[in-house]
Amino acid sequence: MRIDVVTIFPEYLEPLNVSLVGKARARGQLDVRVHDLREWTHDRHHTVDDTPYGGGPGMVMKPEPWGEALDAVLASGAAAPDGTAAPDGVADGAGAEGGAADAGPVLVVPTPSGRPFTQRLAVELAAKPWLVFTPARYEGIDRRVIDEYGDRLDVREVSVGDYVLAGGEAPVLVMVEAVARLLPGVLGNAESHRDDSFAPGAMDGLLEGPVYTKPPEWRGRGIPEVLLSGHHGRIARWRRDQALARTSANRPDLIEGSDPAALDKHDRAA
Ligand code: 6GU
């Protein structure tokens, strides 16, 4: 997968050199290119913002640098991004809004006004060959930029939560990590995804329960007996009960929104 990020703070994306994403890049599983938006300004002060039409507080990012930057980035991969083979299903347009090109790059626009970034969206984006992120500062980007590329590309305005950050760079770190760990071969163990909180399947979208490792006693605290029993059926039942308890305590909305058929009679008893 190829990922481009256009930002006025390239150094903010340095963590993409570390840990899981850094290793995926070093292995060639991920081609991440970070670009400085100011390279596409032409004035002495490299101006990227201006006052909003209609008045109001703050500044708005000017359309011209974004247009030039995105044209250049998109042209640089127009044929086949980086030679990396597109995973199966990439060109099928599954989940795309329709209309704009389904097979090309996905433009991900971080904004607190966007649709929620969820595990479902991470899975969808992980199947694409090329993502372009446009983290903004100030009050956001001149709307015409989003409209312009929306006519040609699959554009997603995405928020990472119900709070306001100073810019979209931290959300890009969040989204890239969530996507990268889903790419084939990036996590050591493909099974690691199966019980992820929010993953459909074994845990039916419940939150993961507690985990333990050695030593068997720490500061007078032991390990739940069932985990030492070697009884796989009882362990699975216990883990599910823990997941249900944690989900109803921390995220009752996930249970209210779930399919009652996903609960078995043991769940109801718990
Ligand atoms: Cl994507 N950007 C900003 N600036 N704030 C946010 C956000 C994004 N998601 C939640 N808050």
Boltz pocket constraint, residues with backbone or C-beta under 6 A from the ligand:
constraints:
  - pocket:
      binder: B
      contacts: [[A, 109], [A, 110], [A, 111], [A, 112], [A, 136], [A, 158], [A, 159], [A, 160], [A, 161], [A, 162], [A, 163], [A, 164], [A, 165], [A, 166], [A, 167], [A, 168], [A, 171]]
      max_distance: 6.0
